[in-house]
């Protein structure tokens, strides 16, 4: 069955898969003093139904947060939903609102939907949808709402190659000329040949996975469809952030010798700069590690964090750029050792950098946060955000957004085999 878009008459009304939004939680005035210690408190979420997972959390001009997630329950169609959060009022503005529902929706622990707000007031969302019988035959679908999420457009795809191959691992950003910028991994050249058996594997026999980008205006007309890189890692997340000099896009590359280091490119006017390594890790990896980079930007400053095992041990590294990604300082080691899972995300706000990542050892999984100076040289605080009941892939990729001096964290936990979303805020003591 094709994915169906649901039109809602009133944004504040929950759908049949929703429920009442949690009551507002009072918040003390947030401090942005780097020396101030932070503590972790529970952050109730509106996505309380069992089966909710795959969160996405994005900030809107420091005043609002958008939380999206997918709810999947046995015998029911997958449902993509979102809610908005008022940072100043410390309250959820909406009960869960449904964006899309359908049996053909692809739900994968690593390749997840995203939401985005653009300055013209539009909301955008993407998800994956099957386009054939092959295991990795699916398309990226994109929809837009011009009324705060009450009604969503008929979805379109950013690619029109028509191949029954893998398309996914999307990044989105507000475009300078208005509308939305979007980048994705595009498998039109792969013909479905995989070199691994992980979340999506990798492609070796027929052709390489590529990285492409396009622009959509408010009428969902596509423009500037370009290939940025002709050979990239097949199933690692991409990430984008807008700098003072244009959108900065980061991803895991792939050379003919199977070196899979992190590359960065910036949209400079109407053209993407030649991708260059954030750091020459030299990680020789013959299959996809299913672990991509994350980037955050403020002005011309940018921070990128990523996972690597180039030194023989799992490690989370981060690097700072003072020139919007033209160059990067030597990376800082955030965490290293067999317990490091990566699954990293970052934020850059209020004169501080934040790095969030996942660990797993014999005691289980845990979520950690490092709060640092923007150049990453000084660590102000390191704290454990949560202990998880789940193990392995099911806990997915945690999300982080900083607004009003408060770090907001959302992740998936799995209890007795059932996924559910959890939230926390890291506030000044």
N, C-alpha and C positions, 0 to 999 in steps of 0.2 A: 504494500500500500504506500502511496506517495505521502511524503511529509505534508501535513496540513497546517496552515497558519490560522490561529484562533484570533478573532477580533473581539476585544473586550470593550464593553460600553463604559465602564468606570474603572480607572486605574486602581483605586483603593479597594476594589472587591477581589477576594481570593477566588481562584478557580476551584474546580472540584477536587484537585489534588493539593490544594493549599491548606489554609487554616488561619487562625488568628495570629497576628504579629505579636511578638513579645512586648510587654509593657516597657516604656522608656526607662533607661537606667541612668540615674543622676551621675554627672561627671564633674569632678573638681576641675578648676582651671588648669589646663595643661601647661607644663613648663617645657621650654626648649633649651634649657641650660644643659650643655653637654655633660657637666659634672654631676647633674642630678641623677640619683639612682632610680631605676625603673623597676616596677613590680608587675607581675602578671595577674590579671583578673579575668574571670569568666565573661564571655561576650555572647549572650543568647542570640541565636539566629532564627530567622523565620522559616528556614528550610529544615523543619523538624521531622518530616516523614521518614521512616526507615526506607532505605534504598536511595537516599539522596547522596550524591557524590560528584566528583569532577568539578570542583569549584573554580570560579574565576572572580577576582576582586580587583576593581580598578577605581582610582580616584577621579573626581571631576572638579578641577579647579580648587582643590583643598576644602571644598564645602560639602561634598557629597561622595558617597561610595556606592558603586554598583556591584552587587553580588549576583552571579549567575551560577546555576548548577543543573545537573541532570538527575531526574528521578526515574529509577528503573525498578519495576516490581514484576514478579513472575505472573505471566498471563495478561499483562497490561502493556500498552504501548509506552515507549520511552517519552518522557516529557522534559523539555528544556524550559526552565523558569528563571525569573530574576526578581530581585527586590532592590529598593534604593534606601539608603541610610543617610539621615541628616547628621552631620558631624557635630555641629554646634549644639543642636538639641539632644544629641546622643539618643536618637530614636529611629526606629525603622519607619519610613514614610509610607510604605506599602506592604500589604500582605503579598504572598507569592503571586506573580503574574506570569501566565504561560505565553511563551514565544512560539514554540513549535511542538508538535507531537506527531509520532508516526512509527510504524513498525520498521520502516526502511532506514530510520536514523541509526547511524553507526555509533556505538558507545565503546570507547577504548580508554583504558586507564592512563595512557600517555598522550594521546592526541585528543585534546578536549576543546569544547566550545569556548568562545570568548564574547564579551560585550564591550562596547565602546560608545562614548558620547562625543559629539563634535560641537564646536562653538556655535553652530547654527541651530542648536537645540535638538538635533536628531539623535536617536539611539540606533545603534547597529548591533547585529548579532550574527554569528556564523555557527554552523554545525556541519557534520559530515552525513552524507546520504549515499546508500548503495546505488550503483549504476550497472550491476551485472552480477553473475553468479560466482565469479572468482573471489577468493577470500579477500583480496586487496583491491577490489574494484569499487571505488567510491569517489564521490565528488565533494568539493567544498560548496556549501550553500550559504548565501548571504541575504539578509533581510534588513529592512530599515523601518523605523517608526518615527513619524514626524509629530506625534502628539503624546510624547512621554511614555509610550508603551501600550497605549490603549488599543491601537490597531497596528498591525505589521503588514508590510508589503508582501506580495507574492515573491518568493525567493528566486534569486538568480545565482548563477555560478560565475566566479571570476575567470574561469578558464572555459574555452570552447573547443578543445582538441577532440572531444568525443571518444577518447580511448577508455577502455574499461581497465584502468590502472589506478594506482594510489595517488590521491591528492589530499594534502592535509598539512598539519603542523603550521597553523596560520598565526601571523602577527597582524595587528591593525593599529592605525594611528590617525589622528586628525590631520587632514591634508591642508597645506598652507593656502591653496587656491580654493578651499572649501571642499566639502565632501569628505571622503574616506580614502586613506591609503591602505592597501592590503598586500601582504606577501605570503607565499605558501610554497611548500615543497610539491613539485609537479613530476609525476611519473610517466608522462606521455612517451618517453623514450625507452622505458624499461620493459615493456611487453610482459610484465608480471613475473619476471625471473628473479627469485630471491636468493640471497647468499646466506641467510640466517633464519632462525626460527624463534625470534624474540617477538616483541609487540608487533612489529611490522617487518622485521628482517631487514635485509639490504638487497640491492640489485646488482648483479654482476654480469650476467650472460649477455643480455640484449643491449643494454645501454644504461646510462647513469641517471640517477635522480637529479633534477635541476631545481634551482631556486628562481621563482618568478615573482613579479610584483605588478600591480595595476592600481588605477585610481577610479573611484566611482563618485559621480555627482549625486545631488539630492534626488534626481529622477532615476537613479540606478543605471545610468548610462556609463559604460566602461570606457576608459581611455588609458593611454600610456602603459599598455601591456608589454612588459619587457622581460627577457631572460637576464638575470643578474649573474648567475654562476651555472656552468654547464655540468658540474659534477660536485654533489654535496652528499653529506651523510644522510642516509635514507629515512631515518625515523628518530631524529632528534629535534626537540623544540627550537623554533626560531623566537626571537624577541626583538621588540622595537621600542624606541623612546625618542621623543622630539627634543632636539637640542636647539640652541639659539641659531644654529646654522643649518637646520633641517633634520629630517628623521634619520636616526642612526639604527641600522639593522644588523643584528648579530646572529650567527648560526654556526653549526659545526661543518667544516669543509671535509673534503675527501680527495686525496691525491691518488694517482695511479699506483703508488706504493703503499696505499692504505694508511697514510698519516691522516688523522682526524682531529685537527686542531681547530680552535675557534677563530673565525674570521669576522671582520667588520666592514661595512660599507655605508656611505651616507648619501642621501639624495641631495645632490648639490645643484640647485636650480631644477633642471629637467632631466638630469642624467645622474646615474649612480656612479660613485667613485669606484675605482678598481679595488676589489676586496683585498684586505691585507690582514695578516695574522695579528691578533691581539697580543699573543706571545707565542714564540716558537717552542711549544712543549715537545713536539716531535713524538706524539703518542701514536705508536704503531698498533692499530686495532683492526683485525680482519673482519669484524662484524659490527653491526650497529650497537652502540652502548645505550641507546634509548635515554639519553641524558643531554639536553641542550643547555645553552647559556641563558642568562637573564641580564637585562640592561636597564638602567635607570638614568635619567638626565635631569639637570637643573642648570639653565643657562648654557654655557659651553662646557661645563663639567659633566662627566659621564662615568659611571661605575659599571663594570661588567664582572659577573661571577660565573664560574663554570666548574664542572667536574672533569677530572683527568686521572689517569693511572699511568702517566708517562714515566714517573719515577719508580714504577714497580709497586706502588701502594696507592689505593684510592685517596684522592685529595680534592678538596674544594679550594680553588684559587680565586682571587679577585684582583682586578687591575683598574687604575684610575687614568682618565684622560682629561687634560685641561683644555683641549682644543677640539672639542666636539667629535672626537674619535679619529682625528688625523694621526695621532700617536698615543702610545700608552706607556705609563711607567712600568717598571718591573713588577710582576705580580706579587701579591701578598698571600701567604698560605693561611687560609682560614681554619682548616681542620685537615688532619691526615691520619690514616690508619684503616685497618680492615673494616671498622664499624661505619665508615663514611659511605653514605648512599648517594650523596650529591642531592639531586632533586632540589635545586637551589633557586631562590628568588632574591631580588634586591629592591631597595628603595633609596632615594636620595632626596632629602627634604629637611628644611629647618637647619641647614648647616651641618647635617649629619648623614652618614651612610649606614644602611642597615642591610645585613646579610642573613638570610634564613635558610636553614638546610636540615636534612634528615640524617639520623644515625640509626643503626641497628646492630645490637650485640646480643649476647646470651640473655640479657635481661629484657630484651624487646626493643621496640623502636622509640626514639625520642626526637623532639623537635627543638632546635637550638637557634638562638639569635645573637649575633654579634653587632654591637652598636659602636661605630667608629667615626673618626674624623673624615671629612669628605675625600681627602687624599688617601685614606685607608691606613695611614702611618700609625695612628694612635687608636687603640681599642679602649673605649670608655667603659664598656660593660659587656660581659658575656653571660647569658642566662638561659636556662632550660625553660622553654615555653610550655611543653606538654610531654607526658608519657603516653604512648599509644598502646592500645590493646592489640591492634592489628600488626601483621608482619607482611613482608614481601611487597608485591606490586599493588595490592589492593588499596593501600593508603595513598597511592597516587602522588601528586605534586602539590605541596602546600602553597598558599597564596599570602601575599603581604602588601599592605597599602598603609602609608603614613600620612596622617592629616591632623591638623590641630595639635601637633606635638605628640600624638598618640599613634603607636604602631598597632594596626589591626591585622590579625592573623586568622586565616581559615584553613582547615585541613579536613581530609577524610579519615575517619577511623573505621575499623571493622570489628564488631563485637558479635561473637557467636555466628560468624559468617555473614552478617548483615551490615552493609556500609551505612554510615551516617555522617553528617557534617558536624564539626565542632568549631567554636570560635573563641578567641582570647584577645584582650587588649593589653598592651604593655604601656603603663602610665607612670608618670613621675610620682615618686613616693611623697 
